[in-house]
Each structure stands twice: as C-alpha cells, then as structure tokens.
Amino acid sequence: MNVLVTGGAGYIGSTLIKQLLEKEHKVVSIDNLSRGDYKFLMKYKENPRLKLLIGDIRDPDKLKAVIKENKDVGAIVHFAAIPGMERCQKNPKGAALTNIYGTYNVLETARNYDIKVVFISSAAVYGNPIEVPISENHSTNPTNLYGVTKLAGEKLLSAYHSSYKLNTVALRFGNVYGFGVYSHWETVIPKFTKQALSEQPLTIYGNGEQSRDFIHVWDIIQAIELVLEGEKNLVAGETFNVGTGKPISVNTIANMVTKIFYEECKKNVKTTHLPPRKGEPDTPNFCLSPIKIKNKLEFRPQWDIKSGIKQLIRYS
Ligand SMILES: NC(=O)c1ccc[n+]([C@@H]2O[C@H](COP(=O)([O-])OP(=O)(O)OC[C@H]3O[C@@H](n4cnc5c(N)ncnc54)[C@H](O)[C@@H]3O)[C@@H](O)[C@H]2O)c1
C-alpha cells in the first residue's frame, strides 16, 4: 500500500514511517517542519519507496497536488497537529487552523479521491471521566482547547463518513512515551527520565495522584498497522481507544524513574511539586478501556513501563 502520512517528521509519524518502510509499503510524508524534523529519517532518504515532502495541511492545493502526483495512495494517516494542552493554549488560532481546518482539508482531499483516513485523536476528548476504564461510548467533555480541537476533528470525520461514505477511523491515544526513531522530552515519562539524567529534581504538577494511561510508541504503531490492514466492515466509521486499561499515577511514575535510575546509574534523584496546571484532567484512575480494539482487531500491547523507562535511559 502507499500511505500518505501527515506530520511524518514528528515523533509518532516518523516512527510509523520507519515501520511501514520495513514492511515494504510506500510512504509519502507531508510536514511543514514547524515542530518535527526529517533528520531522524535520513537513514531512509535514498529509499525509492519514500517521499519526504515539505508542505502544510492548511494549504488545500498542496494536498491535492500531492495526491495527484501519487495516485496510488490508499490511506492517509493524519497526525499533523498542534499537539498538547500547552501548545494549543499558547496558540489558539494555530490550534484551530491546523487541528480543525487542516483536518477538514485532509478529509476533503480524501473525499475527492476516495481514500481511507485514519485520524489521530487523543484521550483529551474525554476530559474528567465519570466512569473508568473509559470506553469509546463514554461522554466527551474536553477540559482544554487541545481536546476541543481533537473532538472537532472527530466530528468532521463522522460527518464525512455518514454523508459521503468515506472510510474513516479515529484513534484516541493515551499518553504516548518511549523511543521510536526519536523521543520528545516534554511529557511525563520522558521529562522525568531527562530530569533524572541531568540530575535535576523530578517536577510533579499538583499532588501527583492524577493518573494517565501510558502507552509505548511501538504499541501505538501496532494499533495503526492493525487499523490500516483492518477490513472495511471492522473499521470504517469506528473510533478506537488505544491504551492499556491500566491507570498509573504521576507519583508512581516518579517512583519508578527514581528506582530504575538508581539501578541503572547508581544515582539518587529528588522530586518536587509545582502547582497543578489549569485545564489538565486530575482524575485518579484515568485509563482507557482497550477492549474494543483488542476484540475487534486483536491489538496486543507488548511494552511495560519499566522496559520503556530503561529504553529511554539507554537511548538518551
Ligand atoms: N504524543 C502523545 O502523547 C500523543 C497523545 C495523543 C495524541 N497525539 C497526537 O498524535 C499526533 C502526533 O503527535 P506527536 O507527539 O508525534 O507530535 P509531533 O509534534 O512530534 O508531530 C506533529 C507533526 O506535525 C507537523 N505539523 C504541525 N502543523 C502542521 C501543518 N499545519 N502542516 C503540516 N505539518 C504540520 C509538525 O511539524 C510535526 O512534525 C498529533 O496529532 C497528536 O495530537 C499524541
């Protein structure tokens, strides 16, 4: 298959590209390089099955031209976004234009050429849940702009599925960590690992009892591959959580990083608390039910957090 990856220079996008190339697929990537960097894919740049393009999903003509030049594209995996609560709060116009208008452009292009779209959404659409583990049927009530833009993207997707019968799938990721072809260092697990490595205290927002569903980037890639390969009757119009179903508090992560860091580097680190961040869900036991993707697509996460932290320490 030829897969168009939007945001292919990003953390998760570039990891997917590596995997698709290793599975003999063709890949076209479009990224405006506002955050990502193609340097992590340079090892593959001579591969005739790979095209790394610079372009913006806010530009519908560019998207159209990419598809016209690559008529065999069979699916679009749409990552390109202003990701995360803080980035969206700092740049609300950018968040709306990229995450909502950009997603509309991707869908409109896909509609014109009848291409399957896999939209990368987030657990942020749920906000503070009423019931855990959170199933896909749980109400959506995002507590910040990022979650709102992801929910808007999902709503656009369902409209294109119901109105135009476009084959669309939305994936709601938990908190992604681990080394793919590279790692960002801002989310909890990589941030604590980096702080430990630079012998700084681990900074916890609030009391640290808030939980997240942490999922390794290579498990995320498995889920995307299953959705790409999934029969139309199993995936079209569907939304899947991609998580572990196991809530882990920020305090637990801090303790794990401290312990593993001592085992690996024989050094102690301290923790420090900062005020809670506005808009961040503070639910203890926050986790996504992975039952639907496990039952329908046989998703089987392979990574545990301990191995993921060790991997980050060794690759840093
Ligand atoms: N990392 C996580 O924990 C996590 C969790 C849930 C959902 N997600 C979603 O997964 C996707 C990828 O996340 P990531 O962590 O790899 O982020 P990332 O920032 O590394 O990747 C996003 C890429 O999109 C590109 N981009 C941004 N605006 C663009 C535009 N207008 N046109 C073209 N390219 C543009 C950036 O340059 C970047 O390379 C995002 O949609 C994010 O919201 C991530």
The ligand as an SDF file (V2000), in Angstrom:
LIG
                    3D

 44 48  0  0  0  0  0  0  0  0999 V2000
    2.4750   12.2240   21.8310 N   0  0  0  0  0  0  0  0  0  0  0  0
    1.3680   11.9320   22.5140 C   0  0  0  0  0  0  0  0  0  0  0  0
    1.4060   11.5670   23.7140 O   0  0  0  0  0  0  0  0  0  0  0  0
    0.0250   11.9850   21.8260 C   0  0  0  0  0  0  0  0  0  0  0  0
   -1.1080   11.5260   22.5340 C   0  0  0  0  0  0  0  0  0  0  0  0
   -2.3450   11.5820   21.8940 C   0  0  0  0  0  0  0  0  0  0  0  0
   -2.4520   12.0540   20.5950 C   0  0  0  0  0  0  0  0  0  0  0  0
   -1.3330   12.5080   19.9570 N   0  0  0  0  0  0  0  0  0  0  0  0
   -1.4880   13.0260   18.5960 C   0  0  0  0  0  0  0  0  0  0  0  0
   -0.6170   12.3150   17.7500 O   0  0  0  0  0  0  0  0  0  0  0  0
   -0.1840   13.1790   16.6830 C   0  0  0  0  0  0  0  0  0  0  0  0
    1.3400   13.1840   16.6000 C   0  0  0  0  0  0  0  0  0  0  0  0
    1.8670   13.5810   17.8520 O   0  0  0  0  0  0  0  0  0  0  0  0
    3.4210   13.7230   18.0950 P   0  0  0  0  0  0  0  0  0  0  0  0
    3.6450   13.5530   19.5440 O   0  0  0  0  0  0  0  0  0  0  0  0
    4.1420   12.8670   17.1220 O   0  0  0  0  0  0  0  0  0  0  0  0
    3.6150   15.2700   17.7500 O   0  0  0  0  0  0  0  0  0  0  0  0
    4.7210   15.9900   16.8300 P   0  0  0  0  0  0  0  0  0  0  0  0
    4.6000   17.4420   17.1150 O   0  0  0  0  0  0  0  0  0  0  0  0
    6.0390   15.3480   17.0210 O   0  0  0  0  0  0  0  0  0  0  0  0
    4.2040   15.6860   15.3490 O   0  0  0  0  0  0  0  0  0  0  0  0
    3.3060   16.5200   14.6650 C   0  0  0  0  0  0  0  0  0  0  0  0
    3.9450   16.9020   13.3390 C   0  0  0  0  0  0  0  0  0  0  0  0
    3.0120   17.7060   12.6050 O   0  0  0  0  0  0  0  0  0  0  0  0
    3.7440   18.7280   11.9470 C   0  0  0  0  0  0  0  0  0  0  0  0
    2.8010   19.8240   11.6730 N   0  0  0  0  0  0  0  0  0  0  0  0
    2.2490   20.6870   12.5370 C   0  0  0  0  0  0  0  0  0  0  0  0
    1.4360   21.5440   11.9210 N   0  0  0  0  0  0  0  0  0  0  0  0
    1.4570   21.2060   10.6080 C   0  0  0  0  0  0  0  0  0  0  0  0
    0.8190   21.7090    9.4470 C   0  0  0  0  0  0  0  0  0  0  0  0
   -0.0130   22.7600    9.5170 N   0  0  0  0  0  0  0  0  0  0  0  0
    1.0600   21.1280    8.2470 N   0  0  0  0  0  0  0  0  0  0  0  0
    1.9180   20.0650    8.1600 C   0  0  0  0  0  0  0  0  0  0  0  0
    2.5600   19.5570    9.2190 N   0  0  0  0  0  0  0  0  0  0  0  0
    2.3290   20.1100   10.4340 C   0  0  0  0  0  0  0  0  0  0  0  0
    4.8600   19.1070   12.9100 C   0  0  0  0  0  0  0  0  0  0  0  0
    5.9630   19.7240   12.2830 O   0  0  0  0  0  0  0  0  0  0  0  0
    5.2170   17.7290   13.4980 C   0  0  0  0  0  0  0  0  0  0  0  0
    6.2670   17.1350   12.7600 O   0  0  0  0  0  0  0  0  0  0  0  0
   -0.7810   14.5620   16.9610 C   0  0  0  0  0  0  0  0  0  0  0  0
   -1.9670   14.7000   16.2290 O   0  0  0  0  0  0  0  0  0  0  0  0
   -1.0900   14.4870   18.4540 C   0  0  0  0  0  0  0  0  0  0  0  0
   -2.1330   15.3520   18.7970 O   0  0  0  0  0  0  0  0  0  0  0  0
   -0.0920   12.4790   20.5270 C   0  0  0  0  0  0  0  0  0  0  0  0
  1  2  1  0
  2  3  2  0
  2  4  1  0
  4  5  1  0
  4 44  2  0
  5  6  2  0
  6  7  1  0
  7  8  2  0
  8  9  1  0
  8 44  1  0
  9 10  1  0
  9 42  1  0
 10 11  1  0
 11 12  1  0
 11 40  1  0
 12 13  1  0
 13 14  1  0
 14 15  2  0
 14 16  1  0
 14 17  1  0
 17 18  1  0
 18 19  2  0
 18 20  1  0
 18 21  1  0
 21 22  1  0
 22 23  1  0
 23 24  1  0
 23 38  1  0
 24 25  1  0
 25 26  1  0
 25 36  1  0
 26 27  1  0
 26 35  1  0
 27 28  2  0
 28 29  1  0
 29 30  1  0
 29 35  2  0
 30 31  1  0
 30 32  2  0
 32 33  1  0
 33 34  2  0
 34 35  1  0
 36 37  1  0
 36 38  1  0
 38 39  1  0
 40 41  1  0
 40 42  1  0
 42 43  1  0
M  CHG  2   8   1  16  -1
M  END
$$$$
